[in-house]
């Protein structure tokens, strides 16, 4: 005599497997973070100083960004560090980087997951007018 199929036992088991498969694919994606918060490192290219390295440490609260920056230009005596404030509206990034000497540079660009890039312009208080680009990745 054969054992009748037990659909009431098999269906919950299949449902459990489907739920586990779906849940396993959910959660935060480390390659596409939902916040710009973190340590960003990369290159900055200044029209007056040439290529350099930069590090931003950012904290996001709503669309507001605060943090610190440090720029170093090898082969020169120029380096800068200080505070930054800015906004993130969708993928549009804008920040004012203020050095202790009063020099403020504006960074505007685009945030996309683990990448942040854009343009730099002198905003005021700097000894020289400067422009350039930046390209950063999230550590």
N, C-alpha and C positions, 0 to 999 in steps of 0.2 A: 504494500500500500504506500502510495507516495504522500509526502507531506504537502499540504496545501500552501500556496504562496502566502506570505504574511505581509500584505501591503502596509499595514499599520506599523510594522517594525522597520521596513525598508524606507518608507517615505521620510520619517524623521531623521534617519541616518543620512540620506541624500541631502536633505535640507541643511543639516549640520555641515556637511562637506561644502556646500555652496556658500554658506555664511562664512566659513573659515577662509575659503578662497577669495571672496570679496574683501573681507576684513584685512587679509594679508597684503592687499594692494593699496590699502588706504593709509593715511597718516602723513606726517611731514615728509616732504621730499628734500633731502639735503642739497640737491642740485638746483632747486628752485625755492629758496627760502621765502617766507611770507613777510619778512621784515629786513630792513637794511642794517639792523643792529649787528655789530661785530667788528672785527679788525680787518681792514682792507689794506693790501700792499700792492705796489706796482711801480710804474714809471710816471714821471712828469717830465715834459720837455718844455723848457723855457726858451723864449726867443732870445733873451739876453744871456742866460747861463748855460744853455744846452741841456742835455739829458741828465736826469737825476732820479733818485729813488724817493718814494713817499710812503707814509703809513698814516691811515686815518683810523681812529677808534670811534665808532659811531653808536649812538643810542637813539632809537626811534620811539616816539610817543605820539600816536595818531599820525598827523602829517608833519610834526615837528622833529627836527634832528638836532642833537647836540653832540659834542665830542671834542677830541683833540687831534692835532696833526703834527707830523714831523717830516720835513723835507731835507734831503742831503744831496748836494751836487759835488761829485768827486772832482778833484783837481782845482777846486775853488775854495775860498774861505767862507763861502756862503752856505748857510743852512738856516732853516727856520722851523720854529715850533710854536704852538699856541693853541688857542681855543677856536672852535668853529660852531656856528649855528646855521640852520638851514631848514629847508622843507623838502618833502617828497610828496608829490602829487601824481599818483599813478606811477609811471616810470620816470617822470621828470624830476630831476635832482637839481637843487640849487643850494649852495652853501657859501657863507662868508668866512674866510679863514683870516683871523686876526692875530698877527705877531705882536709880541710885547712892545716893539718899537713903534707901533701904530700903523704899520703897513697892513692893509686889508686887500686880499685878492678874492675875487668871486669865481667860484667854480660852478659851471652849469653843464649838465649832461644827462645821460640816460642810465637808468638802473635796469638790469635784466638778470634776475636770479643771482648768480655769483659774479657778475661782471658790472663794472661801473666805469663809464668813460665820458669824456667831454672836453670842454674848452675852459681856459683860465684867462682872466683879465684883471688888470690892476683896478681896484676900486677907490683907493685913496690912501694918503699917508706914506706912500712908498717913495724911496729915493729915485727910482727909475720907473718909467712906464714899461709894463711887461705884458706879454700874452703867451699862450702856449696851449698844451693839451695834457690830458692825464688818462691813464688806462690802469684800472685796478681790478684785483680779484679778491674775493672773500677767502680769508684763511680758514 
